[in-house]
């Protein structure tokens, strides 16, 4: 009997429904191009096809499922390939499953004997929904990345099992929002753009340039069209209620809401509109409905808030404290009464958007990212209902803290937002049950890629952590698994084993991880080296579990702080400010933020106490780096032993990414050693301890210079796309193609400072540039 690939190659016609969804045409065309170039694509109303044809269809009517195959009625969603006589059927219950079915046929099942498919091969997805959140390359901080291919990205989303695509990204490299010279807050408006960046209402018409809005709307619509092409459902992730132009509040001062800027990131206060006011609710409903008419298939709006210029009135986590307009609370209320009123206001806003969306799409829902609302949590929870959903990392805790610990080090205070949070315990199920009784549901995060883990390094392998988290979530019947950071397309990371785990698990809840790793390794590098490639992934992951997350924000957002390109020396101000401008211009630190000269502090937070910094350095030296050195040595040996072009390409790719990861960890160690050495030196009176600090810092400088040289060599010699780099311009969130020049600048500036006496000006934040004098040691 022929294989499925051979059978498909011999068909003369590809039948799709006369008015079927666009994804049917997409799959039909790909079958034609890749397997059957002489076959004609026909629109046929008949559920049966002529001999030597393939039928491609989304069967959305559940009443028909039993007539197709009796086993289908026991599932809410499914995909099936069947050989029926001389006809191949590719059928799916939902649009997103049809293209996924085609990728399985193309990649995994092409060699199957058609005899094995006579009764139909049925696949039921593990999670009813898989959703990208904060899609870095498509809509967020890396949307200007070099060599980004938007269509390839959507194909990747579909291939790994997604139902949805996040489509609201700005058309420009930087946001329209501006601020006073030296301010930072406006830079945060580049991601999760709000509704008013795409459409207007009668209230705000004319306050943003129409060509700016049109460009953003066109970008959103193009994204939504590509989502439809691959069967995905479009949705939005917005920071709301976001601040509005001052001119709007000057015209309508009675509509002023909360102050939502961060006082250590902004030089000018920002205010949003009071969503407690019916005119403002009407404004939001009108914008939502206007956008729905432009893109009727929009399915959801995920609200992120109380950050990045957005916030709800009188909630406790507003950066400047509880505040807002005059319509929600009065003075002298108890804290619980304010929290209750703030929660009511928030949920009413969600309902307003849900109801406006449902006037066009009856399935439309709104979600709230629940973590910022620890004081209001219980009040919000009590009001949730159908179409008012939440998205969370965990349902067991309120706020950003987790009831989960680092897999190795008890003293690590936080693993939120990282792949080290790789479990999901049974107690979560009871909370999910309570939510579902209301008709509401929770989208639960997992993080298989760049975001929160090793940003800006692309393609780091930790497949076991991904598998553990997915299995834990599936065992508790999570409805929607939401993968933060989105996908990395194959041209960025062609051997992305983490994404292969996500894909395989979505199509097989009983996934045998070792078997998958062996199969993919064999496919990518060949039988001879496959076992060592799997071992490389395992060692890399083991090293990751030995990373003690010394400074959480530097790990998750290292580009913000320019860690790769700034000199790490005992007294940063020993380097003239004019020489530091190349990185300080994009550093996430205003001129009065001490993090410009002190790695321990940022906007009032003590990021890592010296005692824990010393311990973290010890962990890295004893646990992390021995593993990473073994990983690099193994990756290098793969390059040396590869005997054909395919094996050499895979081995070189993995070698480059492993080295990049090592250099990233070394940089993390350097800033941790800085905190340990500088701050201990400044507070101790013990001569021996001071000497130890000086020795630590001397080694830190010399090691970091060498590390930067190694990083520069990788940058100059590698053709692997191992780092997020903008093709347009440097921003606070992404490096540009002049990255190598800045590495050279760092080496030049740091050289000779290894013996500097440690110093931090304790009064740095009180300086007023242009007025007070710099005081140096």
N, C-alpha and C positions, 0 to 999 in steps of 0.2 A: 504493500500500500504506500502511496505517496505521503510525504510529510505535509504538514499544514502549509508551509512556505511554498512547496511545489504545487500544491493544490490551488493556492491563491494566485500563483504566477500563471496558471492556465485559464483563469476565468476570462470570459469575454465581455461581461457586463457587471457593473456595480450599481445596485439599486438602493435608492434612498426615498424617503417619503416626500410627496409633493409639497407639503408645507411644514416639513420637519425642521427642527432647530439647526442652526448654522453648523454645529459641530458634526452633524452627519456629513455635510459636504466636506468639511475639513478631513475627516477620516477617509472618506471615499477618495478624495484627491491624493492623500498620502499613500493609500493602497495602490492607486494607479501609478504614481510616480516611482514608488520603491519596488513594486512587484509586478504590476500588470499594466505596462505603459500603453498597450493597445486596447485595453478594456474601455468601454464607454460608460459614463456615469448617466444613469437614467433615474428620472423621478417617477416612481411607480406606486399607485395607491394600493396594490394588492399585497397582502401579507406574505404571499408565496412568490417565489422568483423562478425564472426559467432556468433550465440546466446550465451548468458551467457559469454560474454567477455568484456574487456575494451580496447578501442583504445587510445593510447597515441601518440600524434604527434605534431611537430612544422610544421605549414603550412606557409612556407616562401614565396610561390608563390602567390602574391596578386590576380592573375587572377583566382585562385581557390576559393577565399573567398565567392563570390556570390553564387556559387554552394553549399557551405556548409551551409550558412545562409545569407539571403538577407541583414540583418542588419549590417553585418560585413564590407560591402564595404564603409560605411561612416566613418570608423575609420582607422587610420594609424597603430594602434597596439591594440591588444585585447587578451583576453583569455576567453574560454567558456567551460562549462561542460554541457553535454546534455545526456539525457536518450532516446535512440532511439530504440524502441522495447525492446529487451533483451540485448542491448549493451549500455555501458556507453562510452561516448567520452570525453576525456580531450584534448582539442586542444588549441594551442596558436600561435600567429603570429610571435613571436620571442623567441629565446632560453631561455632568462632570465625569460620570463613570464610563461613557462611551469612548472618549479619547484614552482614558486609562486602560480600558480593555484592549484597545489597539496597540498600546505600548507593550502590554503583556504578550499579545500575539507576536509582535515584531521582535521583542527582546528575549522572552523566556520560552515561548511555546512554538516557535517557528519549526523546530525539529521534531515536534510530536507527530506520531503516526495518526492519520485522520481516523483510523479505525477506533482510536481511543476517544474520539470526540463525537461519535454517533449519538450517544445519549446526552450530550451536552456537558460542557465543563463550566460550572457555576462558581463564581467568586462573590463572597459577601464581604464588604469592607469592615474592618475591625471597628473603627470609630464611625458612627453615622456622619460625622463631619470633621474635616481637617481644614484648619484655617490659618493663613499667614497673618501675623500681627507685626506692625512696624517693619514693613518690608524694606530693608536697608537699601538695596540696589534699585528697586523700582520706584519708590515714592519718598524715601527718607534721606538720610545724611549722605549716602553714597550714590545718589541718583545721577551724578555727573561722572561716575567712574569710567576710566578709559576702557574702550572696547566693549562697552555694554551693548548688548543686543536685546532689544525689548521683546521681540517675538520669541527668541530663544528662552527668555526668562519665563514667559507665559507657558511655553511648552514644558519647561522644567516644573513649574507649579503643578501643571496637570499631571505630569508623569509621576510625581512623587505621591499623588493621591489627594490633592487639594480639592475641596468643593468650591472654595472662594478665592477671590483676588481683591487686594486692597488697591483702590484706583485713584485716590485723591492725592496727587503729588503736584507740587508747583512746576510750572513750565520753565522756571528760571533757576539759575544756580544759587541766587540769594533771594531773600524775601523782600517784599515791597516795604515793610516796616523799617524805619530808621530810628536813630537816637542821637543824643549828643556825642560829641567826639570822645572817644575812649570808653564809651559805654558798651555793654555786652548783651543786654537783654534782647535786643531786636534780632540777634543771631538765632535765637531759639525758635523764631517763627518760621524757620526753614522746613520744619517737619510737622507732621500731623496737621496740615493747614485747615483752618476753620471754614465753615460754610461761606462766610462772606468773602473768601478769596476766589469764589467761583461764580456766585450769583448775588443778586441784590433783592431787596424788597423796596416797597415805597418809602420806607423810613431811611434807608442808607444809600439810595440810588445817587450816584455822582461823587461819592466820597473816595472811591478807588477808580483809577483810570479804566475806562471801558476796554481798552486794548489789553491791559494787564489781565483783567478778569476773563476776557475772551480767550486769551492764550492758555490760562490755567484750565478753563472749562474744556477747551479743545483737547488738552492733554488728558484730562479726566475721561472725556468721551472716547478718545482713542484707546486708552487703557481698558475701558469697559467693552469696547468693540473687540479687542483682542481676547479679553476674558470670554466673551460669548463665542468667539471662534473656536476656543478649546473647551467649551462647555462649562466654564467656570461662572460663578455668580458674583457680581461686583458688590463691594461694600466700601464703607468709609471709616477711617480712624481719625478723629478730629480732637484737638484741644479746644474745649468749649467750657463755659462761655468765655471767649477770648476777648482781650481788650479791643477797643475800637479807636479810630482816629480822634484826636482831641477836638477837631472841628465838628464832629458829630455831637459830642457832648456840649460844645459851646452853643450849638443850635438848639439842643434839647437837654438843658441841664437837669431837668427833673427826672431824667432817665438814667442818671449816673448810678452805677452799681458798686461793685467792690474794687478796691485797689488790689491789683493782682501781680504787680512786679515784685522782683526780689531786690531788697534795698542794697545788697552788696553786689548786685550784678547790673543795677540800673542807676542812671543819674537823673532820670525823669520818671515821675509816677505814671503808671498806666491804670486805666479804669475800664471796666467792661460795662455793659448795659445791665440794668437791674431786671433780672428775669422774674422778679416778683411783680413786675408791672405788666398789666394785660397788653399794653401796646407793644412791649418787647416780646412777649410770648407770641403775639400775632406776627411780629417781624420774623421771628425764627420759623414759625409755621409756614409763612409765605416763602422764605428762602428754601426751606426743605421741600415744599411742594414744587417750587420752580425748578429745583435741581432734579426732582423725581420726574418731571415732565421731560427734561433733557435726557435722562437715563432711567427709563421706567423700570428696569430690572434691578436697580439698586435694592439690596436685600436687608442691609443693616447699617447702623451708625454706631460705632464704638466711641464713647466719650472718655477721653483722658482729661484730667483736670487738676487744679490746684498746683500747677507748675507751668513753666514756659509761657507765661503771660495769660493764663486762664485760671478761673476759680469760681467757686460758688459762694455767694454772700453768706457771711457769718459762720462759715465752717471753720473749725479750729485750726486747720493746717494751712490756711492762707499765710504766705510768708510774712506779712506785716501784722498778722493776728486777725482775729475776727473783726470784720467790718463790712459795710455795704450801704445800700440806700436806705431810705426811710420807710419802706413799705412792709418790711418783713418782721422786725422786732422793735420794741421800744426799750428805753433805758431801764436798768435795774432788774432785768429778768434773771432768774437763776440759770446756771450753765446748762442744765438739762432742758430747760424750756427753749433756750437759744438753739441747742443742738437739734431738738425736735422740729423747730420751725425751719432751720436750715435744711434738714433732711426732707421735709415736706416740699420745700421750694425746689430742691434738686429732683425729686421724683416727679413733680409736676412738669418740670422742664423735659424730662425724659418722655413723659406721656404726650406732651405737645409735639415733640418730634416724631414719636411713634405714630400718632394719629394723623399727622400731616403726611407722613410717608405712606400710610395705609390707604389714604385717599387715591393713591395711584397703584401701589403694590400691597395687596391685603396681607402678605406675609411679612411685611417690614417690621423690624424690631430695633430697639435701642438697647445698648449695653452701657454699663458704667464700670470703669476700672475702679474696683472697690477699695484698694489699699490706702488711698489718701484720706479716707473718711473714718478713722477709728473712733472718734467721738460720736459721729452720727450713724455709725454702722447699724446698730440695732433698730433705729428708727427707719432707716432706709429699708432694711430687711423686711420689716413688718408691712411695708407698702408695695413690695414687688408683686407683679402679676404677669399675666400673659403678655409677651412682647416687651417686657421690662426685665432685662437679663443682666447678669454680672459677668465680669471676667477677672480671674484671680490666679495667683500662684498656689494659694492654699485657702481653704475655707475654715481652717481651725483657728486662725489668729486674726486679729484686727490690726490694721496698719501694715507696716513694712516688715515687721519681725516675723520670723518663721518658727514653727514648732519642729524644725528639722535642723540637724547639726551637720557640720563638716564630716566627711567620711573617715577622717584620720585624727583631726586635731580639735580637741574639746574646747580650747580657748578661743577659737575663731568665732567672732561674734555674729557673722552674717554670711550666708551663702545665697541669699535671695538674688534672683536674676542670673544665676549661673547654672551650668550643667552639673555642678557638684550637688545640686539639689535634685537627686535622682530617684527619690522614693515618693510614695503617695499612700498614706496609711489608711487602714480600714475605717478609722474614726471619721474620715472625710465623707464616707458614704451616708452617714446619718444626716449630715448637713445638706448634702445633695438631695436626699429624700425630702427634707423639709422644704427646700426650695421648689422642688418639682410639684409638691402638693399645691403650691400657689399658682402653678401654670408657668412658672419662670424656670430658667435654667442657667447653668454656669459654663462658660468657656474656660478651660483650664490650661494654663501655660506650660509649655516645656521649651527648652532652648538648645537646639541641636547644632547651632552654627556659630557665627562670629559674635553676635550681640552678647555682651555680658561675659564673654569667655576670654578670647584672646584678640580682641579688636586692636589693630586693624589687620591681623594676620588671617588669611583666607585658607580654609581647607584643613584645619587641624582635626586630627582623628581622635575620637573618643566614642567608638560605636557601642561599647558595653554600657556606658552611662546612659546613652540614648535608649538602648534596648530596655534597660532596667526601668526607666521612667515610663516608657510606653506600656510595658507590661503591667506595671503597678496601676496606671490609669485605666487600662482596659479591664483589669480584674474588678475595678470598682464601677465599671460601666459608665465612664465619662462619655457624655454625648459628643462634645466638641473638644478636640485636642487642638490647642492654638499654639503654633510654633512661632515664637518671637524671633524677629530678625529676618523672616522670610527665607528665600532660597538663594543659593549661589549657582549660577548657570554653569553648564559643563565647560564652556570656554574659559571660565575663571578657575574651576576646580574639577578637572575631568575625572579624578579618582576620589570622589567625595564619598567616602564610605559611610559617614553619618547619614547623609541623605538616602543612600541605598538602604540603610536600616529602616528609616522612616517609611520608605516606599514598600519594602518587603513586609514590614509588620502591618501596614494598612491593608495588605492583600492576603495576609496569613497571620491570624492572631496566635497561632501555635508555632511561630517562627523559631527555627533551629538556628540560633545566631552563629555558632561555630561553622555550621555547614554553609551559611550565607557568606561568611567572611572567606572561607576557603574557595567557594565558587567564584566570588568577585575577584579575589586575588589571582586565581588561575586565569580568569578572563583577561585581566589587565596586564599581568606580568609574566604569565606562563607557568606551567606545572613545576618547573625546576626551582623557581624562586618564590612560589606562592606561599609556602609555609613561613618563610622569613618575612614576607610582606605582612602577613597576619601578625607575626611576632612583633614587627615594628609598630603596628597599630596598638597592640596590647601594651607595649612598653611606653608609648606616648601617652596612652590613657592612664597608665599607672603613675606616670610622672605628674599628670594633671591632678590626680588625687593627692599628690604630695605637695601641691602648691597651697601654702597656708593663707592665701588671700590677705596679705599683710595690710594693704590699703585698698579696700574694696573699690572705691571709685576710680583709682588709678588702673585697676585691673579691667573694669568694665568700660572705662572711657579714657583710655590712655592718650588718645590723640588730643583731647581737650587740653591736656597739660603738656603737650609737645614732648613727651618723655624720650622719644627716640632722638630728638634733634637738639635738645637743650643741654648745656654743660651741667654736670652734676658734680659740684665742687663744694668744699667745706664752708666757704663764704661766698655766696653767689654774687654779692655786691663787690667782691674783689674784681669782677669783670665789669667794666663800665657799662652803664645803662644803654648807651648808644650802640655798643657791640651786641647787646641782647635783643635789640629791636626786631631782628629777623624772625625770632620766634615769639616775642612778647606781643607783637602786633596781632597775633592770632590766638594767643594763650587765653584760656577762660579765666581771666583774672583782671579786674579793674586795678587802677593804680594804687588803690588803698586796700587791696586784698593781699594779705601777707603771704599767700601761697606763691606769689612772685619770687619770694626769697626764702620761703620756709615750706618744705614738703610736708610738714606735719599738720599744718592747719589750712583750712579753706572755708571761707564765709562763716567763720565762727565755730566750725566743727573741728574737734581734735580727732584727726583721722587715724592716728595710731600712736599709742603711748610707747615711750622708749623701751620699756620692759618687754612688751610684746614684739616690738621690732627686733630686738636681740634674739628672741626665741624664734621668730620667723626666719631670720637669717640662718640660724642653726638648722632649722628644719630643711631649708633649701640646700644648704651645703651637705647635709648628711643624707637626705632622702631624695630631693628633687634632682639635683645636678648629676649624681651618679647614674640615675636612670636616663636622663637626657643625653649624657655622654655615650651611654650604650646605644641609645636610639640613633644618634648621629653616626656612630661607628657602623651600626648595622645598615643604615640607609646608604652610607658610602660604599659598603661592600656590595650592596645590590647594584649600584652603578658599575662597579668594577666587574661584576660577574654577569651582567646582562649581555645576552649573546645575539639579540636581534633588535630591530628598530622599535617594535612595540614595547619590549621589555625595557630597553634603554630609556624610552620616553617616560614610562611610568616610574622607573627607578630614579631618574633625574628629578622629576616632579616631586616625589616624596622626599628625596634628599634635600632639595631646596626648602621645602616647607618645614622639614624637621629642623634645619639650621635656623630658619627664621624664628621658629618657636623657641629654640634655645636662646637666641639673642633677645627675644622678648622677655623671657624669664630672667636673664641676666640684668636687663634694664630694671625690671621690677625689684630685683635684689638690691640694685644700686640705690634706688630711692628709699628702700627700707633700711639699708645700712646707713644712709644719710640721717634718717630720723634717729636711729639708735646712737650713732656716733656723735652727732652735733648736739643733740639735746641732753645726752648724758654728760658730755663734756661741759656744757654750760651750767649744769646743776650740781656737779660733784665737786668736792674739795679734796678728794683722794688723788694723790699724784699718780699712783699706779693705774687708777681707772682712767685718768686723763690721758696717760700714755697709751693705754689700750685703745681709747677712742681715736687718738691720732693715728695709730697704726691701722685701725679699721678703715678710717677715712682715706688714708694714703693708698691702701690697697683698693678701696672703692674707686678712686679716681683713675688709677692705672688700669684696673680691670675694665672700667667703663670705656676708657679710651680704646683699649684693645677690642672690646666688644663692638664699638662703633666702627672700627676699622674692618672687623669681620662683616658687619652689617653692610658697610659700603662695598666691600668686595662682592657680596651676594647681589647687591643692587646693580652693580656694574657688569657682572658676569652672567647673571641668570636670565633666561627667557621665560621662566615660570611666572605666572601671575599670582604671586604669593602675598601681595599687600594691596589694600584698597588705596588707589591713587586716582585723583581727579584728572579728567581730560580737559577741564575748563579753567579751574582756579583753586587755589588753596582756600580753605575756610577753617573755622575752628574745629570742624568735625572731620576733615579729611585732608591728607597731604596732597601736594601737587607733584608734577614731574620734575621739579627742582629739588626733590627730596635728597638726592645725592649731594648736591651743592651744600645743603644744610648740614648733612653729616660731616662733610669736610670742615665746615665752619665750626661745628661743635668740637671736633678734634683739635683744631687750631686754638680755640679759646680755652679749652680745658687743660691743654698741655702746660705744665709748669706750675699748676695749682695744687698738686698733690700734697704739698707740705704747708698749705695755708692754715692759719689758726682758725678753728671753727667759730663762726659768729653769725648771729641773727639779730638785727635791730629789734629790740622788744617793742619799740614805739613805731614800727613801720606803718601800721594802719592809720596813725594819726597825722601822717604827712599830708600836706596839701600841695600838690604839684604847682609850681609857679609862685608859691608864697612862702612855705617853710623850707628851710635848708635841709639837705640830706645830712644825716649824721652817720658817719662810718666809724668803725673801730680804728 
